[in-house]
Amino acid sequence: MSSHDRPNPMTDSSVTIPSDSEQYSGNDEISISPPSSSSPSPVVLYTPPSLWGLIRGAAINLVLPFINGLMLGFGELFAHEAAFRLGWGGTKVFPVSRRSHSIGPGIEIREDPLERRRKEQLDGMTSLE
């Protein structure tokens, strides 16, 4: 028996599924009639932007991300400070690159950059080389 002799099981189904692109309502015939005054108004697909729409779009796309960034930054600062205060390992409030020493939690003594420069110049002038 070849493939042409066997019946197609898809054609034996009695289920009819209407397509999205056509209007289907059982046995009713679709009639095309001219538009009347009682027909619904046409769907507007495009309207030019209004001033209010431009302001709203700018607020959503420019102001909200700015506020979001501020909140993320403050959250990171708060979390870092909380970790330092709770003594969690490896947290430092002050960067290692600063030339200072801590005299208490959150308190440091920094060297004056002008004083350091004068000291380096004086050390250079008084060296024996």
The first five atom37 places (N, CA, C, CB, O) and aatype in JSON, in Angstrom:
{
  "aatype": [12, 15, 15, 8, 3, 1, 14, 2, 14, 12, 16, 3, 15, 15, 19, 16, 9, 14, 15, 3, 15, 6, 5, 18, 15, 7, 2, 3, 6, 9, 15, 9, 15, 14, 14, 15, 15, 15, 15, 14, 15, 14, 19, 19, 10, 18, 16, 14, 14, 15, 10, 17, 7, 10, 9, 1, 7, 0, 0, 9, 2, 10, 19, 10, 14, 13, 9, 2, 7, 10, 12, 10, 7, 13, 7, 6, 10, 13, 0, 8, 6, 0, 0, 13, 1, 10, 7, 17, 7, 7, 16, 11, 19, 13, 14, 19, 15, 1, 1, 15, 8, 15, 9, 7, 14, 7, 9, 6, 9, 1, 6, 3, 14, 10, 6, 1, 1, 1, 11, 6, 5, 10, 3, 7, 12, 16, 15, 10, 6],
  "atom_mask": [
    [1, 1, 1, 1, 1],
    [1, 1, 1, 1, 1],
    [1, 1, 1, 1, 1],
    [1, 1, 1, 1, 1],
    [1, 1, 1, 1, 1],
    [1, 1, 1, 1, 1],
    [1, 1, 1, 1, 1],
    [1, 1, 1, 1, 1],
    [1, 1, 1, 1, 1],
    [1, 1, 1, 1, 1],
    [1, 1, 1, 1, 1],
    [1, 1, 1, 1, 1],
    [1, 1, 1, 1, 1],
    [1, 1, 1, 1, 1],
    [1, 1, 1, 1, 1],
    [1, 1, 1, 1, 1],
    [1, 1, 1, 1, 1],
    [1, 1, 1, 1, 1],
    [1, 1, 1, 1, 1],
    [1, 1, 1, 1, 1],
    [1, 1, 1, 1, 1],
    [1, 1, 1, 1, 1],
    [1, 1, 1, 1, 1],
    [1, 1, 1, 1, 1],
    [1, 1, 1, 1, 1],
    [1, 1, 1, 0, 1],
    [1, 1, 1, 1, 1],
    [1, 1, 1, 1, 1],
    [1, 1, 1, 1, 1],
    [1, 1, 1, 1, 1],
    [1, 1, 1, 1, 1],
    [1, 1, 1, 1, 1],
    [1, 1, 1, 1, 1],
    [1, 1, 1, 1, 1],
    [1, 1, 1, 1, 1],
    [1, 1, 1, 1, 1],
    [1, 1, 1, 1, 1],
    [1, 1, 1, 1, 1],
    [1, 1, 1, 1, 1],
    [1, 1, 1, 1, 1],
    [1, 1, 1, 1, 1],
    [1, 1, 1, 1, 1],
    [1, 1, 1, 1, 1],
    [1, 1, 1, 1, 1],
    [1, 1, 1, 1, 1],
    [1, 1, 1, 1, 1],
    [1, 1, 1, 1, 1],
    [1, 1, 1, 1, 1],
    [1, 1, 1, 1, 1],
    [1, 1, 1, 1, 1],
    [1, 1, 1, 1, 1],
    [1, 1, 1, 1, 1],
    [1, 1, 1, 0, 1],
    [1, 1, 1, 1, 1],
    [1, 1, 1, 1, 1],
    [1, 1, 1, 1, 1],
    [1, 1, 1, 0, 1],
    [1, 1, 1, 1, 1],
    [1, 1, 1, 1, 1],
    [1, 1, 1, 1, 1],
    [1, 1, 1, 1, 1],
    [1, 1, 1, 1, 1],
    [1, 1, 1, 1, 1],
    [1, 1, 1, 1, 1],
    [1, 1, 1, 1, 1],
    [1, 1, 1, 1, 1],
    [1, 1, 1, 1, 1],
    [1, 1, 1, 1, 1],
    [1, 1, 1, 0, 1],
    [1, 1, 1, 1, 1],
    [1, 1, 1, 1, 1],
    [1, 1, 1, 1, 1],
    [1, 1, 1, 0, 1],
    [1, 1, 1, 1, 1],
    [1, 1, 1, 0, 1],
    [1, 1, 1, 1, 1],
    [1, 1, 1, 1, 1],
    [1, 1, 1, 1, 1],
    [1, 1, 1, 1, 1],
    [1, 1, 1, 1, 1],
    [1, 1, 1, 1, 1],
    [1, 1, 1, 1, 1],
    [1, 1, 1, 1, 1],
    [1, 1, 1, 1, 1],
    [1, 1, 1, 1, 1],
    [1, 1, 1, 1, 1],
    [1, 1, 1, 0, 1],
    [1, 1, 1, 1, 1],
    [1, 1, 1, 0, 1],
    [1, 1, 1, 0, 1],
    [1, 1, 1, 1, 1],
    [1, 1, 1, 1, 1],
    [1, 1, 1, 1, 1],
    [1, 1, 1, 1, 1],
    [1, 1, 1, 1, 1],
    [1, 1, 1, 1, 1],
    [1, 1, 1, 1, 1],
    [1, 1, 1, 1, 1],
    [1, 1, 1, 1, 1],
    [1, 1, 1, 1, 1],
    [1, 1, 1, 1, 1],
    [1, 1, 1, 1, 1],
    [1, 1, 1, 1, 1],
    [1, 1, 1, 0, 1],
    [1, 1, 1, 1, 1],
    [1, 1, 1, 0, 1],
    [1, 1, 1, 1, 1],
    [1, 1, 1, 1, 1],
    [1, 1, 1, 1, 1],
    [1, 1, 1, 1, 1],
    [1, 1, 1, 1, 1],
    [1, 1, 1, 1, 1],
    [1, 1, 1, 1, 1],
    [1, 1, 1, 1, 1],
    [1, 1, 1, 1, 1],
    [1, 1, 1, 1, 1],
    [1, 1, 1, 1, 1],
    [1, 1, 1, 1, 1],
    [1, 1, 1, 1, 1],
    [1, 1, 1, 1, 1],
    [1, 1, 1, 1, 1],
    [1, 1, 1, 1, 1],
    [1, 1, 1, 1, 1],
    [1, 1, 1, 0, 1],
    [1, 1, 1, 1, 1],
    [1, 1, 1, 1, 1],
    [1, 1, 1, 1, 1],
    [1, 1, 1, 1, 1],
    [1, 1, 1, 1, 1]
  ],
  "atom_positions": [
    [[0.84, -1.16, 0.0], [0.0, 0.0, 0.0], [0.9, 1.24, 0.0], [-0.96, -0.01, 1.22], [1.76, 1.36, 0.87]],
    [[0.73, 2.13, -0.92], [1.57, 3.32, -1.03], [0.99, 4.45, -0.19], [1.7, 3.76, -2.5], [-0.12, 4.33, 0.34]],
    [[1.74, 5.55, -0.07], [1.3, 6.68, 0.76], [0.1, 7.39, 0.14], [2.44, 7.67, 0.96], [-0.62, 8.09, 0.86]],
    [[-0.14, 7.22, -1.17], [-1.29, 7.86, -1.81], [-2.58, 7.1, -1.53], [-1.07, 7.96, -3.31], [-3.66, 7.68, -1.62]],
    [[-2.48, 5.81, -1.19], [-3.67, 5.01, -0.95], [-4.24, 5.2, 0.46], [-3.36, 3.56, -1.19], [-5.43, 5.0, 0.68]],
    [[-3.38, 5.58, 1.41], [-3.84, 5.74, 2.79], [-4.57, 7.06, 2.96], [-2.65, 5.66, 3.76], [-4.16, 8.07, 2.39]],
    [[-5.67, 7.08, 3.74], [-6.39, 8.34, 3.97], [-5.59, 9.23, 4.94], [-7.81, 8.07, 4.54], [-4.89, 8.73, 5.82]],
    [[-5.71, 10.51, 4.76], [-5.02, 11.47, 5.62], [-5.84, 11.64, 6.89], [-4.81, 12.85, 4.89], [-6.99, 12.06, 6.81]],
    [[-5.29, 11.35, 8.08], [-6.06, 11.45, 9.32], [-6.45, 12.9, 9.64], [-5.27, 10.87, 10.48], [-7.4, 13.12, 10.39]],
    [[-5.75, 13.88, 9.09], [-6.07, 15.27, 9.37], [-7.36, 15.71, 8.67], [-4.92, 16.17, 8.96], [-8.05, 16.62, 9.14]],
    [[-7.68, 15.09, 7.56], [-8.9, 15.48, 6.83], [-10.14, 14.82, 7.42], [-8.77, 15.1, 5.36], [-11.25, 15.24, 7.11]],
    [[-9.96, 13.81, 8.25], [-11.11, 13.12, 8.85], [-11.65, 13.87, 10.06], [-10.71, 11.7, 9.25], [-12.72, 13.52, 10.56]],
    [[-10.97, 14.87, 10.54], [-11.4, 15.58, 11.74], [-12.61, 16.46, 11.43], [-10.25, 16.44, 12.3], [-12.72, 17.02, 10.34]],
    [[-13.52, 16.56, 12.4], [-14.69, 17.4, 12.21], [-14.55, 18.74, 12.94], [-15.94, 16.67, 12.71], [-15.49, 19.54, 12.96]],
    [[-13.39, 18.99, 13.52], [-13.15, 20.23, 14.24], [-12.71, 21.3, 13.24], [-12.08, 20.04, 15.35], [-11.81, 21.08, 12.43]],
    [[-13.35, 22.45, 13.3], [-12.98, 23.57, 12.45], [-12.47, 24.7, 13.33], [-14.19, 24.05, 11.58], [-13.17, 25.15, 14.24]],
    [[-11.26, 25.14, 13.08], [-10.66, 26.23, 13.86], [-10.59, 27.45, 12.96], [-9.23, 25.84, 14.4], [-9.92, 27.43, 11.94]],
    [[-11.3, 28.51, 13.34], [-11.27, 29.7, 12.48], [-9.92, 30.4, 12.52], [-12.37, 30.68, 12.9], [-9.21, 30.34, 13.52]],
    [[-9.58, 31.04, 11.44], [-8.33, 31.76, 11.34], [-8.48, 33.14, 11.95], [-7.88, 31.86, 9.87], [-9.59, 33.67, 12.02]],
    [[-7.38, 33.73, 12.38], [-7.42, 35.08, 12.92], [-7.68, 36.11, 11.82], [-6.12, 35.4, 13.64], [-8.17, 37.2, 12.1]],
    [[-7.34, 35.76, 10.61], [-7.44, 36.74, 9.53], [-8.81, 36.75, 8.86], [-6.38, 36.46, 8.5], [-9.05, 37.57, 7.98]],
    [[-9.7, 35.87, 9.25], [-11.03, 35.85, 8.64], [-12.09, 35.84, 9.73], [-11.2, 34.64, 7.71], [-11.87, 35.34, 10.83]],
    [[-13.22, 36.38, 9.41], [-14.34, 36.34, 10.35], [-15.16, 35.11, 10.05], [-15.21, 37.64, 10.25], [-15.58, 34.88, 8.92]],
    [[-15.39, 34.31, 11.08], [-16.1, 33.07, 10.88], [-17.23, 33.0, 11.9], [-15.16, 31.84, 11.0], [-16.99, 33.13, 13.1]],
    [[-18.43, 32.79, 11.44], [-19.54, 32.66, 12.37], [-20.48, 31.55, 11.88], [-20.31, 34.01, 12.52], [-21.6, 31.83, 11.46]],
    [[-20.03, 30.36, 11.93], [-20.84, 29.19, 11.6], [-21.43, 29.22, 10.2], [0.0, 0.0, 0.0], [-20.7, 29.31, 9.21]],
    [[-22.76, 29.16, 10.11], [-23.45, 29.09, 8.82], [-23.8, 30.47, 8.26], [-24.7, 28.28, 8.97], [-24.32, 30.56, 7.14]],
    [[-23.53, 31.53, 9.0], [-23.87, 32.86, 8.51], [-22.97, 33.22, 7.33], [-23.73, 33.91, 9.64], [-21.77, 32.91, 7.31]],
    [[-23.56, 33.87, 6.38], [-22.8, 34.33, 5.23], [-22.25, 35.71, 5.53], [-23.68, 34.35, 3.95], [-22.93, 36.55, 6.12]],
    [[-21.03, 35.94, 5.13], [-20.4, 37.24, 5.33], [-20.81, 38.14, 4.18], [-18.85, 37.11, 5.43], [-20.57, 37.82, 3.01]],
    [[-21.41, 39.25, 4.5], [-21.82, 40.17, 3.45], [-21.04, 41.46, 3.6], [-23.36, 40.44, 3.51], [-20.87, 41.99, 4.7]],
    [[-20.56, 41.95, 2.48], [-19.81, 43.19, 2.47], [-20.8, 44.3, 2.13], [-18.61, 43.14, 1.44], [-21.41, 44.31, 1.06]],
    [[-20.95, 45.22, 3.07], [-21.89, 46.31, 2.85], [-21.16, 47.63, 2.98], [-23.07, 46.23, 3.84], [-20.14, 47.71, 3.67]],
    [[-21.65, 48.65, 2.33], [-21.0, 49.95, 2.45], [-21.15, 50.46, 3.89], [-21.6, 50.97, 1.44], [-22.14, 50.16, 4.56]],
    [[-20.18, 51.24, 4.34], [-20.25, 51.73, 5.73], [-21.45, 52.64, 5.89], [-18.96, 52.48, 6.12], [-21.75, 53.47, 5.04]],
    [[-22.12, 52.47, 7.01], [-23.28, 53.3, 7.3], [-22.96, 54.24, 8.45], [-24.5, 52.43, 7.65], [-21.86, 54.19, 9.01]],
    [[-23.87, 55.09, 8.78], [-23.63, 56.06, 9.85], [-23.6, 55.39, 11.22], [-24.71, 57.14, 9.83], [-23.06, 55.97, 12.16]],
    [[-24.16, 54.2, 11.35], [-24.16, 53.52, 12.64], [-22.93, 52.63, 12.85], [-25.42, 52.69, 12.77], [-22.79, 52.04, 13.92]],
    [[-22.05, 52.52, 11.85], [-20.86, 51.68, 12.0], [-19.86, 52.36, 12.94], [-20.21, 51.39, 10.61], [-19.84, 53.58, 13.05]],
    [[-19.04, 51.56, 13.6], [-18.07, 52.15, 14.54], [-17.05, 53.01, 13.81], [-17.36, 51.04, 15.34], [-16.77, 52.8, 12.63]],
    [[-16.5, 53.98, 14.52], [-15.52, 54.88, 13.91], [-14.22, 54.12, 13.65], [-15.26, 56.11, 14.81], [-13.92, 53.14, 14.33]],
    [[-13.44, 54.58, 12.67], [-12.2, 53.86, 12.34], [-11.18, 53.97, 13.49], [-11.59, 54.43, 11.04], [-11.21, 54.91, 14.27]],
    [[-10.3, 52.99, 13.56], [-9.26, 52.94, 14.59], [-8.13, 53.87, 14.17], [-8.75, 51.49, 14.8], [-7.63, 53.77, 13.05]],
    [[-7.73, 54.76, 15.05], [-6.64, 55.69, 14.77], [-5.34, 54.99, 15.17], [-6.83, 57.04, 15.55], [-5.15, 54.63, 16.33]],
    [[-4.45, 54.81, 14.2], [-3.19, 54.11, 14.46], [-2.05, 55.04, 14.86], [-2.79, 53.32, 13.25], [-1.11, 54.61, 15.52]],
    [[-2.12, 56.31, 14.47], [-1.04, 57.24, 14.78], [-1.62, 58.61, 15.07], [-0.02, 57.32, 13.62], [-2.49, 59.1, 14.36]],
    [[-1.12, 59.21, 16.12], [-1.43, 60.61, 16.4], [-0.11, 61.32, 16.66], [-2.4, 60.76, 17.62], [0.77, 60.74, 17.29]],
    [[0.05, 62.53, 16.21], [1.31, 63.23, 16.46], [1.51, 63.46, 17.95], [1.33, 64.58, 15.7], [0.53, 63.63, 18.69]],
    [[2.76, 63.48, 18.4], [3.01, 63.62, 19.84], [2.57, 64.99, 20.35], [4.5, 63.4, 20.15], [2.73, 66.0, 19.67]],
    [[2.03, 64.99, 21.53], [1.63, 66.24, 22.17], [2.72, 66.68, 23.13], [0.26, 66.08, 22.91], [3.64, 65.92, 23.43]],
    [[2.61, 67.9, 23.61], [3.6, 68.41, 24.57], [3.58, 67.57, 25.84], [3.33, 69.9, 24.9], [4.64, 67.25, 26.39]],
    [[2.39, 67.22, 26.32], [2.28, 66.4, 27.52], [2.92, 65.02, 27.3], [0.79, 66.24, 27.93], [3.57, 64.49, 28.2]],
    [[2.72, 64.44, 26.12], [3.33, 63.14, 25.83], [4.85, 63.22, 25.8], [0.0, 0.0, 0.0], [5.53, 62.3, 26.26]],
    [[5.39, 64.32, 25.26], [6.85, 64.49, 25.24], [7.41, 64.67, 26.64], [7.24, 65.7, 24.37], [8.46, 64.11, 26.97]],
    [[6.72, 65.43, 27.48], [7.17, 65.62, 28.86], [7.12, 64.3, 29.62], [6.31, 66.69, 29.58], [8.04, 63.97, 30.37]],
    [[6.05, 63.56, 29.43], [5.91, 62.27, 30.1], [6.99, 61.28, 29.64], [4.51, 61.67, 29.84], [7.57, 60.56, 30.46]],
    [[7.27, 61.26, 28.34], [8.32, 60.38, 27.82], [9.69, 60.77, 28.33], [0.0, 0.0, 0.0], [10.5, 59.9, 28.66]],
    [[9.96, 62.08, 28.41], [11.26, 62.53, 28.94], [11.39, 62.16, 30.41], [11.42, 64.04, 28.76], [12.47, 61.77, 30.85]],
    [[10.31, 62.3, 31.17], [10.36, 61.95, 32.6], [10.66, 60.47, 32.79], [9.05, 62.32, 33.29], [11.45, 60.09, 33.65]],
    [[10.01, 59.66, 32.0], [10.2, 58.21, 32.14], [11.61, 57.8, 31.72], [9.16, 57.44, 31.29], [12.24, 56.97, 32.38]],
    [[12.12, 58.38, 30.63], [13.4, 57.93, 30.08], [14.61, 58.66, 30.63], [13.38, 58.08, 28.6], [15.72, 58.14, 30.51]],
    [[14.44, 59.84, 31.21], [15.59, 60.59, 31.72], [15.59, 60.76, 33.23], [15.63, 61.94, 31.07], [16.62, 60.56, 33.87]],
    [[14.46, 61.11, 33.81], [14.42, 61.42, 35.24], [14.4, 60.14, 36.08], [13.19, 62.27, 35.56], [15.13, 60.05, 37.06]],
    [[13.58, 59.19, 35.72], [13.49, 57.96, 36.52], [14.82, 57.18, 36.58], [12.39, 57.06, 35.97], [15.18, 56.72, 37.66]],
    [[15.56, 57.01, 35.47], [16.86, 56.34, 35.6], [17.84, 57.1, 36.49], [17.48, 56.14, 34.22], [18.65, 56.49, 37.19]],
    [[17.78, 58.44, 36.46], [18.64, 59.23, 37.34], [18.31, 58.97, 38.8], [18.49, 60.73, 37.02], [19.22, 58.76, 39.61]],
    [[17.03, 58.97, 39.14], [16.62, 58.69, 40.53], [16.98, 57.26, 40.91], [15.11, 58.92, 40.7], [17.39, 57.0, 42.04]],
    [[16.83, 56.33, 39.98], [17.2, 54.94, 40.23], [18.69, 54.83, 40.54], [16.83, 54.05, 39.02], [19.09, 54.11, 41.45]],
    [[19.53, 55.55, 39.78], [20.97, 55.53, 40.03], [21.32, 56.1, 41.38], [0.0, 0.0, 0.0], [22.2, 55.58, 42.07]],
    [[20.65, 57.18, 41.77], [20.88, 57.75, 43.1], [20.54, 56.74, 44.2], [20.06, 59.03, 43.29], [21.31, 56.57, 45.15]],
    [[19.41, 56.09, 44.06], [19.0, 55.13, 45.08], [19.96, 53.94, 45.16], [17.57, 54.63, 44.8], [20.27, 53.45, 46.24]],
    [[20.43, 53.49, 43.99], [21.41, 52.39, 44.01], [22.7, 52.82, 44.68], [21.69, 51.91, 42.58], [23.29, 52.06, 45.44]],
    [[23.15, 54.05, 44.4], [24.38, 54.55, 45.01], [24.26, 54.68, 46.51], [0.0, 0.0, 0.0], [25.15, 54.27, 47.25]],
    [[23.13, 55.27, 46.97], [22.93, 55.39, 48.42], [22.81, 54.02, 49.08], [21.68, 56.23, 48.71], [23.29, 53.83, 50.2]],
    [[22.18, 53.09, 48.42], [22.07, 51.74, 48.97], [23.42, 51.07, 49.11], [0.0, 0.0, 0.0], [23.69, 50.38, 50.1]],
    [[24.27, 51.28, 48.11], [25.62, 50.68, 48.18], [26.43, 51.33, 49.31], [26.35, 50.85, 46.83], [27.13, 50.63, 50.05]],
    [[26.33, 52.64, 49.44], [27.05, 53.32, 50.54], [26.54, 52.84, 51.9], [26.89, 54.85, 50.42], [27.33, 52.59, 52.81]],
    [[25.23, 52.72, 52.04], [24.65, 52.27, 53.3], [25.09, 50.85, 53.62], [23.11, 52.34, 53.25], [25.45, 50.55, 54.76]],
    [[25.06, 49.96, 52.62], [25.45, 48.57, 52.85], [26.93, 48.47, 53.22], [25.16, 47.72, 51.61], [27.31, 47.68, 54.08]],
    [[27.76, 49.28, 52.57], [29.19, 49.24, 52.88], [29.45, 49.75, 54.29], [29.98, 50.07, 51.86], [30.26, 49.17, 55.02]],
    [[28.78, 50.82, 54.67], [28.95, 51.36, 56.01], [28.44, 50.38, 57.07], [28.21, 52.71, 56.14], [29.07, 50.2, 58.11]],
    [[27.3, 49.74, 56.79], [26.77, 48.76, 57.73], [27.73, 47.58, 57.89], [25.4, 48.26, 57.28], [27.93, 47.09, 59.0]],
    [[28.31, 47.12, 56.78], [29.26, 46.02, 56.87], [30.49, 46.41, 57.66], [29.67, 45.56, 55.47], [31.02, 45.6, 58.43]],
    [[30.95, 47.64, 57.49], [32.12, 48.1, 58.24], [31.79, 48.19, 59.73], [32.61, 49.46, 57.72], [32.58, 47.76, 60.57]],
    [[30.62, 48.75, 60.06], [30.23, 48.9, 61.47], [30.01, 47.55, 62.15], [28.97, 49.74, 61.58], [30.27, 47.42, 63.35]],
    [[29.54, 46.56, 61.41], [29.32, 45.24, 61.99], [30.58, 44.4, 62.03], [28.26, 44.51, 61.2], [30.59, 43.3, 62.58]],
    [[31.66, 44.93, 61.45], [32.95, 44.24, 61.51], [33.08, 43.06, 60.58], [0.0, 0.0, 0.0], [33.85, 42.14, 60.85]],
    [[32.33, 43.07, 59.49], [32.46, 41.97, 58.53], [33.82, 42.06, 57.86], [31.33, 42.01, 57.48], [34.29, 43.15, 57.55]],
    [[34.45, 40.93, 57.64], [35.82, 40.87, 57.16], [36.05, 41.54, 55.81], [0.0, 0.0, 0.0], [35.23, 41.44, 54.9]],
    [[37.18, 42.24, 55.72], [37.61, 42.82, 54.45], [36.96, 44.14, 54.08], [0.0, 0.0, 0.0], [37.22, 44.65, 53.0]],
    [[36.14, 44.71, 54.94], [35.52, 45.99, 54.6], [36.37, 47.11, 55.15], [34.07, 46.08, 55.16], [36.77, 47.09, 56.31]],
    [[36.64, 48.09, 54.3], [37.43, 49.26, 54.7], [36.68, 50.49, 54.25], [38.88, 49.22, 54.1], [36.25, 50.58, 53.1]],
    [[36.52, 51.44, 55.14], [35.84, 52.67, 54.77], [36.79, 53.58, 54.0], [35.3, 53.4, 56.03], [36.37, 54.24, 53.05]],
    [[38.05, 53.6, 54.39], [39.01, 54.48, 53.74], [39.9, 53.67, 52.8], [39.86, 55.23, 54.79], [40.36, 52.6, 53.17]],
    [[40.14, 54.17, 51.6], [41.0, 53.44, 50.66], [42.43, 53.33, 51.17], [40.99, 54.12, 49.29], [42.89, 54.19, 51.92]],
    [[43.12, 52.28, 50.77], [44.5, 52.05, 51.18], [45.41, 53.09, 50.55], [44.95, 50.63, 50.79], [46.47, 53.4, 51.09]],
    [[45.0, 53.64, 49.4], [45.86, 54.58, 48.68], [46.05, 55.9, 49.42], [45.28, 54.85, 47.32], [46.99, 56.63, 49.12]],
    [[45.18, 56.23, 50.38], [45.36, 57.47, 51.14], [46.49, 57.32, 52.13], [44.06, 57.84, 51.87], [46.69, 56.26, 52.72]],
    [[47.23, 58.39, 52.3], [48.32, 58.38, 53.29], [47.75, 58.94, 54.59], [49.57, 59.22, 52.81], [47.83, 60.14, 54.85]],
    [[47.2, 58.07, 55.38], [46.62, 58.49, 56.65], [46.64, 57.3, 57.6], [45.17, 59.02, 56.47], [46.91, 56.17, 57.2]],
    [[46.37, 57.58, 58.83], [46.23, 56.49, 59.79], [45.01, 56.76, 60.65], [47.5, 56.33, 60.66], [44.68, 57.9, 60.95]],
    [[44.37, 55.68, 61.03], [43.13, 55.78, 61.77], [43.41, 55.91, 63.24], [42.26, 54.57, 61.5], [44.28, 55.22, 63.78]],
    [[42.68, 56.81, 63.91], [42.81, 56.93, 65.35], [41.55, 56.46, 66.06], [43.12, 58.37, 65.74], [41.45, 56.57, 67.28]],
    [[40.6, 55.95, 65.3], [39.36, 55.44, 65.86], [38.43, 55.06, 64.72], [0.0, 0.0, 0.0], [38.74, 55.32, 63.56]],
    [[37.28, 54.46, 65.05], [36.37, 54.07, 63.98], [35.79, 55.31, 63.28], [35.23, 53.2, 64.53], [35.1, 56.12, 63.9]],
    [[36.09, 55.44, 62.0], [35.59, 56.56, 61.22], [36.36, 57.85, 61.39], [0.0, 0.0, 0.0], [35.96, 58.88, 60.85]],
    [[37.47, 57.83, 62.12], [38.29, 59.03, 62.34], [39.7, 58.73, 61.87], [38.27, 59.47, 63.85], [40.26, 57.69, 62.19]],
    [[40.26, 59.68, 61.1], [41.61, 59.48, 60.59], [42.38, 60.79, 60.63], [41.58, 58.92, 59.16], [41.8, 61.87, 60.66]],
    [[43.69, 60.67, 60.62], [44.57, 61.82, 60.55], [45.29, 61.73, 59.21], [45.6, 61.87, 61.76], [45.92, 60.72, 58.89]],
    [[45.18, 62.79, 58.41], [45.83, 62.83, 57.1], [47.06, 63.72, 57.16], [44.85, 63.32, 56.01], [47.15, 64.66, 57.95]],
    [[47.99, 63.39, 56.29], [49.16, 64.24, 56.15], [48.79, 65.41, 55.25], [50.37, 63.46, 55.58], [48.01, 65.26, 54.31]],
    [[49.36, 66.57, 55.54], [49.16, 67.75, 54.71], [50.03, 67.6, 53.46], [49.51, 69.06, 55.49], [51.24, 67.39, 53.59]],
    [[49.46, 67.69, 52.25], [50.27, 67.5, 51.04], [51.36, 68.55, 50.89], [49.37, 67.52, 49.82], [52.44, 68.25, 50.37]],
    [[51.1, 69.78, 51.33], [52.15, 70.8, 51.24], [53.3, 70.5, 52.19], [51.58, 72.19, 51.54], [54.47, 70.66, 51.84]],
    [[52.96, 70.06, 53.38], [53.99, 69.71, 54.36], [54.82, 68.53, 53.87], [53.36, 69.38, 55.72], [56.04, 68.51, 54.06]],
    [[54.18, 67.56, 53.25], [54.91, 66.4, 52.71], [55.86, 66.84, 51.6], [53.91, 65.33, 52.18], [56.99, 66.35, 51.52]],
    [[55.42, 67.76, 50.73], [56.27, 68.24, 49.63], [57.48, 69.0, 50.19], [55.45, 69.16, 48.67], [58.6, 68.82, 49.71]],
    [[57.25, 69.83, 51.2], [58.38, 70.55, 51.81], [59.38, 69.59, 52.43], [57.88, 71.54, 52.87], [60.6, 69.78, 52.34]],
    [[58.85, 68.54, 53.07], [59.73, 67.56, 53.71], [60.55, 66.81, 52.66], [58.9, 66.56, 54.54], [61.73, 66.55, 52.87]],
    [[59.93, 66.47, 51.52], [60.66, 65.79, 50.44], [61.74, 66.69, 49.86], [59.69, 65.33, 49.34], [62.84, 66.23, 49.56]],
    [[61.44, 68.0, 49.69], [62.43, 68.93, 49.17], [63.59, 69.08, 50.15], [61.79, 70.3, 48.89], [64.76, 69.11, 49.76]],
    [[63.25, 69.18, 51.43], [64.3, 69.32, 52.45], [65.16, 68.06, 52.51], [63.67, 69.61, 53.83], [66.38, 68.16, 52.64]],
    [[64.55, 66.9, 52.41], [65.32, 65.65, 52.39], [66.22, 65.58, 51.17], [64.38, 64.44, 52.42], [67.33, 65.06, 51.25]],
    [[65.75, 66.1, 50.04], [66.56, 66.11, 48.82], [67.76, 67.05, 48.92], [0.0, 0.0, 0.0], [68.84, 66.74, 48.41]],
    [[67.57, 68.21, 49.59], [68.66, 69.17, 49.72], [69.69, 68.72, 50.76], [68.1, 70.54, 50.11], [70.87, 69.04, 50.64]],
    [[69.26, 67.97, 51.77], [70.18, 67.59, 52.83], [70.82, 66.23, 52.62], [69.46, 67.6, 54.13], [71.6, 65.77, 53.45]],
    [[70.5, 65.57, 51.5], [71.1, 64.26, 51.28], [72.57, 64.42, 50.9], [70.35, 63.49, 50.19], [72.96, 65.46, 50.37]],
    [[73.37, 63.43, 51.16], [74.82, 63.49, 50.92], [75.18, 63.09, 49.49], [75.54, 62.58, 51.91], [76.37, 63.1, 49.15]],
    [[74.27, 62.77, 48.69], [74.59, 62.37, 47.33], [74.82, 63.52, 46.41], [73.52, 61.52, 46.78], [75.1, 63.33, 45.23]]
  ]
}
